[in-house]
């Protein structure tokens, strides 16, 4: 990986994490990972092995007990976490996690609003939101409430939302875990195509070998360490 | 601002979050209720305080300047007492102001001053300082107070005796008999200030009863003999009266009024009551409207009067010719629209002989013709405004004038308590005071008559405070011992904006100091007067107390918001996690929930304010309704006046708005902090 000419966008060094419940349980025990722009990375592993925890640490949502995390050449510290999340990262969750009080388009534009960009009709962000809706094939659902959408549609909206602020890294946690095969395939294609076409890094935590196979790199989390497959 | 837009979305009621919606609604309603209550209460009390303050200082002014002991002991004041130029008489402030000479003492004419004589206070040029004139100059130089005027006032004491003469026998038109009563009252006599703007609100309008009294009194000579005045004089007085008064309606006396037969139309039928003495018809009573059966007395037979045939048809069908000698009596208290026949005044020997053209209906039968005033009473009349009259208090624009009458003396303005004791405009009497003579103390009398009434407000001596022309107060003051002059003479500085009182006081004190006359004057604002201090302090401390209570109520009302927001935060924990994952800072999350609290507070305030405005607009109707329901007045007019103030107090509005929004914002702090401390990883993993 060191020989890779593509720039490293995420670099995790010696990430350790343990929980005290109440005895200490080591989840991650020195994880090293470097992801470059355009890389698609799948992380697999048994349930409870710590895949999601690792993804959350990489996504700055969870704090590691030890180790160093750099995203877009910035070391992650507590003061710059929200900005890094807003600018460089995007999440796609298994259970979609859309904001139910808002419409489809409003959900998609939320990261832009958090970044204090104008999202009024006709603004650049608004038009970008419409393009993303078009990309995920939901142009006709722009003003639907999210609860009126099917599971597959919800995840497509979640992906569109993830792409709103043009992030460098997309972190997906079992993105098709709640979907049927057909919808799952659509989601996989969407994610991978987008990442490759736009030179974005994609890190997917999944149980699904078919999704993992589609990725350039596969890792398995075993005994708190990442093992390349 | 994304925090606000998210907060507003969260506050939209949704079925899915029924409990949150219901609690939010209740919280908003409770706040609205509290805001409504506070605004209405404070607006009314604030208005009352304003009205009371205005009433308190109606007779004085927002700022009052009174001479100090130093003034009365000064050369400037005392020198008049030893100067021939001043007739060896001390001068009032008014006289000092009018006097062309500052120092009347003439070394060649006047005796040498006594040994213990005060030093003259002279300016740089060696001239005696004209303290009063300098004071007026200082007043004229006050800046930033529009409409400021200054007038000196005098107060003295005297004994007012009013001779209340009322016509006793209203049945007989030809004989005048009178009931007499004396109303005696030790009174404070204040100098009447024709420019006092409070007079416009304080003076009570001339009532119809007053008019009847003035008319009745015009027939009597000025002395107490109750003799009729000579005809020429009477006509003169009647002209004066009718020049100022247009009578529109007269009322029949309560015992009925004899209808002149010439007024009977050619035809028509009337239901009448026949009063018999044995078999002799004594009189016929005509009700204004046909009486229902239940109201007809059983011992008075009803008949129908056919005017054309002059016959009475009784209930049993019997008919009687109506003899000319039997009087036709129109029922009591029946109103007759009339118009004065001006030429009748010059023919009248008696006020009762003044004639009117009357056009009226009795039981839909029209009557028309001339009627003499007789015992009819004025019930509706128009008193000409801006027409100077010697009968009562008049005004031209904002300048009021107390009348004087060459025969009757000086017109005086009485506090309304006299009216409650039975006095009316037109009543005559005198003010007596005592002057020391060489051998004894002699009673002096100044004839006066009642020229009007005013509402003295709520000052303690208000009920005894009679306003009279300054000549009269000066005269009485001059006869009094000089020791008690101190509180009874001074300068009222008037202006409309009471909030400027302190600034006026400061400017005056500064100017007096610069002129070196500060030791001669005591400058007080209306909050410092002896008779206002306690009351205004009480009102102010009550307001503070109520503000405190209001603040507590607002806090209790807003604490509802805390529980609602805690539920909302729990409800929205996933969304908090999602927003955090998208880069929202913990401060943003706290702001969202802070806004939720603030928006609710604001909504409650706005609703409460709107309802309060509507309530205040319809306050009278509301109070009337409550009074009807509970059976007695909610607000006693003695204390609160006839109408409660109903202007929204902006002070109250600002207080409530600020307190509510601030408290609800504070109420949002706990839940907002809780929300901001939630760790997104924990939230999202648990889902």
Interface residues (C-beta under 8 A of the other chain):
Chain A: X52 X53 X56 X59 X61 X62 X82 X83 X84 X85 X86 X87 X89 X91 X93 X95 X97 X98 X99 X100 X101 X102 X110 X111 X113 X114 X115 X116 X161 X165
Chain B: X2 X5 X6 X9 X10 X12 X14 X16 X574 X575 X577 X578 X579 X580 X581 X582 X583 X584 X585 X586 X588 X679 X680 X681 X684 X685 X687
